[in-house]
Amino acid sequence: MATNSSIEWTTRTWNPIVGCTMVSPGCGICYAERMSMRLARMAAGEENPGRKVHYRKVINERGHWNGHMQPVEEALDDPLHWKQPTTIFVNSMSDLFHENVDPAFIQRVFEVMGKANWHQYQILTKRSERLRDLSPRLPWRENIWQGVSVESDKYLYRIDHLRSTGAHIKFLSLEPLLGPLGHFNLQGIDWVIVGGESGPGCRPMSPDWARDIRRQCADAGVAFFFKQWGHFKNNPDQADPTAKANGGTAKGGRSLDGVVWSQMPGDGMSDATAGEIPEP
């Protein structure tokens, strides 16, 4: 339940709980559901499946989430055994603030993050209401980053919920970006990640949606990270050297108007990775 990660903005993942359900259009092509289905099928064919056995409890016979949230007790203390400081995405295969997760278990996850305080933790949720409601009961440490996913302007309210929490670093994952967000409030936000949708049948992202967000981040002094275009066909620059088709490492490429935007919270806005905003 812990692996090195290919996600561009983190180093490794930690899954003390698995399982989820779809809650909004951004869940339409859920990589975690597809991966859970594969792991569940692998577990069914192995004599000693190890931690993969937990995925059999959260996926139904059609390969979709069944609504059960499965704590993985043997994974809970993993960060305590990782002595090298690293950045950890918490619950890449679930949503810690899912309505079916016991608040007592959420507390236990936070306690581990507090004990293994040499790591940085990144938590991401679409259940912003529950995040807001539970926030006063949680021990927010400086090494715990909290984010919300926003896929369209219909879900901008999640940012207000995030803003009300006690998290020291607050970030937005605008991925998959399914429509223009228009002008939105970045007050109190430290980091914005933008990405297009990937996977079978992925929906396209307009470059102008990403450019508008990039410009708003620059105006507000907020770190901007462009993660991916998703599918290569959605990349307006077919010569993008970061795309796998051109010898890079990103499946669809992650260069926006010729710049790889990889700002992180705390980076100076004059950082060389940002450069000047190019005109499209």
Secondary structure, DSSP 8 states (H G I E B T S, - for coil): -EEE---TT-SEEE-SEEB----SGGGTT-HHHHHHHHHHHHHHT-SS-GGGGGGGGTB-TTSSB-S--EE-GGGTTHHHH--S--EEEE-TTB-TT-TTS-HHHHHHHHHHHHHSTTSEEEEEES-HHHHHHHGGGS---TTEEEEEE--SGGGTHHHHHHHTS--SEEEEEE-S--S---S---TT--EEEEE---STT-----HHHHHHHHHHHHHHT-EEEEEE-SSGGG-S-TT-TTBGGGT-SBSS--EETTEE-B--TT--TT-TTT------
